[in-house]
Amino acid sequence: MDRKIRIGLAEDKVVNRNAFISKVNQMNNCELVLNAHNGRDCLDQLKGLPESRKPDVIFMDIEMPYMDGIETVAYARQLYPSMHFIILTVFDDDDKVFDAIKAGAEGYLLKHESAAVLEDAINNVLTYGGAPMSPAIARKTLQLLHHADRPTVTQPLQQSSDLPSDMSEREMEVLQMMVNGLDAKSIATKIDLSVHTVRKHIANIYDKLHINSKAQAISLAHRQGWFKG
């Protein structure tokens, strides 16, 4: 991208908005073009911005007055299908992860994440079509799936042979670590590869499993019983 990445924020608490602005100011290639107090304000500001100044990525709080983040994402996705949305949350909001993803959010990060993590998430979404998710949220997502889909009778676990036959051992290894809650950087460190190479593996995994997000990978692995024995 031969220009700065345009970032938006919808957050009702001043202290959180100021903290986010400070993080954006630490990013080399990003600029804040939208700073909204709630979902309704976000939609109003989007309406007033010319196409050349609309955000590439909007970070969205969940709990806001007038219109919450989940409702705002669902509505904005219809109006601006090429725009990307990442939820910023506190851990207490983690039970809403499925609603947010269903609404069209492409990532789910904790508010305390550093500027470097946020910038990596932005690049991940824009460059690779990835779905950044804080490791703690990914683990909780798997736990919620496990409890929500617990079978009433004992069922045999499916084996790795149910994975696509063209998936390499390295891709299966990366997938397992994703399911365990690791992000691309953590995976790269663990298996001594570059982050770029890990993201290539993740893109191949998504393609072979016919999915497009980490949340879908976790859900699919859970339903199929992969990596459980």
Sequence and secondary structure as in RCSB ss.txt:
>XXXX:A:sequence
MDRKIRIGLAEDKVVNRNAFISKVNQMNNCELVLNAHNGRDCLDQLKGLPESRKPDVIFMDIEMPYMDGIETVAY
ARQLYPSMHFIILTVFDDDDKVFDAIKAGAEGYLLKHESAAVLEDAINNVLTYGGAPMSPAIARKTLQLLHHADR
PTVTQPLQQSSDLPSDMSEREMEVLQMMVNGLDAKSIATKIDLSVHTVRKHIANIYDKLHINSKAQAISLAHRQG
WFKG
>XXXX:A:secstr
  S EEEEEE S HHHHHHHHHHHHT SSEEEEEEESSHHHHHHHHHHS GGGS SEEEEESS SSS HHHHHHH
HHHH TT EEEEEE GGGGGGHHHHHHHT  EEEETT  HHHHHHHHHIIIII    B HHHHHHHHHHHHHHT 
 SS      GGGS TT  HHHHHHHHHHHTT  HHHHHHHHT  HHHHHHHHHHHHHHHT  SHHHHHHHHHHHT
TT  
